[in-house]
Amino acid sequence: MSCTVEERNRARGVIHELGKRSDVIGTDLIAPARDPSGRWTIEIALDTDGLPAAVVMILGEAEMTIWDVGPRQSWWHCTAVV
């Protein structure tokens, strides 16, 4: 299996885990060809006032890097890359 396939599968696993959380409004997986970073990227929308430690743990366990966290209108946004 190629590195890209492994990274994609890891990102999909993170999305699956995040989907179990009630404070996650939604997620989006962006392919390397579509993202300026050239890496698999997950965008997360959160119904919280900040980035919960449990979400950080999910991302950390999958060895993802958090790039951006901040408020957006009435929700929070997080971007993480594999």
Secondary structure, DSSP 8 states (H G I E B T S, - for coil): --HHHHHHHHHHHHHHHHTT-TTEEEEEEE-TTTSTTSS-EEEEEESSSS--HHHHHHHHHTT-EEEEEEEETTEEEEEEE-
